[in-house]
Amino acid sequence: MRQRVRLYAAVAAGGFRRYATYGTATAAGVFTNTVFGFIVAFTYAALWDQRPGLGGYDRAQALTFVWVSQSLLAAGAFIGGGFQEEIQERVRTGDIAVDLYRPADLQMWWLAADLGRSAFQLLGRGLVPLVAGALAFQLALPSDPWRWLLFLVSVVLGLVVSFAVRYMLGLLAFWLMDGSGINLMATVVSIFFSGMLLPLTVFPGAFGEFVRVLPWAAMLQVPMDVLLGVHSGAGDAVGALGFQAGWVLVLLGAGRLLQSAATRKVVVQGG
Amino acid sequence: MAEATGTAGTAGTAAATAGPAETRPAREFTDPEAPRAHGRVLEGLRGYGLIVAMWIRSTMTYRTSFVLSTVGNAAITLLDFVAISIMFSHVDVLGGFTLPEIALLYGSCSASLGLADLLLGNTDRIGARIRDGSLDTMLVRPVPLLAQVAADRFALRRLGRVVQGLGVLGWALWSLEVDWTAGKVLLVPVMVLSGAAIFAAVMVAGAAFQFVAGDAAEVQNSFTYGGCTMLQYPPTVFATELLRGVTFIVPLAFVNWLPALYLLGRPDPLGLPGWAAFLSPLVAFVVFVPASLAWRAGVRSYRSTGS
């Protein structure tokens, strides 16, 4: 057991270091996230000036939503850039065979690597845009350390939900061979249904109710609400984190089923 | 494998020295058959066409993926617009603009960006090509480098975005009551095409920048995708400094803001006169000058990684 933990910790550290190597790419990403942050913040400011309290947020909370989402964009791989393209490429080229005969679980291996990547991008690509946003706009960042801790737990759960979805998308390469189409669809769905484009609390009526229980809500909307204090009571916070944990279990389980179907299908040719 | 990359490496060194020579007139003396400037453009376009045709054939091999990604490409922009519509379910005007007016901004810039993205959107892959050394192979082929880089992995699925943008633009023009004049009718296609040309110049400049900073491909997204996100909202929403920046430094305002404001009979927040709306083609031409100079400088400074 201890050996396992050490193995996955090493894999995660490798994921962290791998992404930390590309300094210019990180700087470019920070620049882009900051530019987008400014653009979206101005549009939200216009919207919330006209309709204060829309979606249950005041202006400062809405702007916080913008900047924190930009900070989480790379870590959660909402627009791709995680490992799913890589897993698809490995399936296409046959390198996946190497992954399958490693004495480690395929899903846990990629989860560890992906969490390592996320940890780097949370720090490397998250902090600067948030600071820039806080300097330029009045944000509603909480001062209570307990709230930040809850937020961190919620972010980690959100990252695992995001991983679980992307893992299944990666495995689809066993059937589709070329994943670019499915990746594009996945991007569309994840930026829209996570609340990246517009907070899900602003979505009207029954459609709004529906999008708020989907797994994508667990990736961004729930962590944001935990941070903004929408789930401020202890019971509320437990409910929010429980919702995320539920999706973690369901989606990781579904990923395992898909994985066993995929590995039964795979035929490794020598050479 | 090692052997193959080795050959590409040595070929690349030869090409790196041959590359700049192509731009010198001296070549005409060594090769009397050398095509002149317009000939080179035609040659480039022909090469571009051939590579594009090859990629289209290759795309059609994975048909499910092609259909999904074309639909996905259209849906990406459609969901953007759905988000704007959701905003408008709570307000009647945003920054003083109604939904059809914003649809005009959204549709035109989406179609322009889609067109530029379709025709040379993969220029941002050049960083990867420089890293893995495959740019060397391109340099020895008898087709201008820019044509090859622009056609690299040509993705027909990006037509999805163009069609979707034109659809929203059509809806906007149908629901708006514009005082049509001959000039305004002409301005609509001119706006979409010059917008595409401005975005294309940004992409060429972005590709040139990657000769300096290979990993910085994402910076250009700020100006293309970020620019388009900005241009789909009315200029009245943004701070004046930002407006000055996108009018006079990176002239994205000429993609659709100025022409659209003219169509709608609204004044420019920076106080530019109405005829500025017709400057877009000129601006598109002017921005290509620094972009192509940057590209030439980039190619000239290229040193193969040798692997």
Interface residues (C-beta under 8 A of the other chain):
Chain A: Y22 G23 T24 A25 A27 A28 G29 F31 T32 V35 F36 F38 I39 V40 F42 T43 A45 A46 L47 Q50 R51 L54 L176 M177 D178 G179 S180 G181 I182 L184 M185 T187 V188 I191 F192 L197 L198 V202 F203 P204
Chain B: Y62 T64 S65 F66 V67 L68 S69 V71 G72 N73 A75 I76 L79 D80 V82 A83 I86 M87 S89 H90 V91 V93 L94 G95 R157 A213 G214 D215 A216 A217 E218 V219 N221 S222 G226 T229 M230 Y233 V237 F238 A239 L242
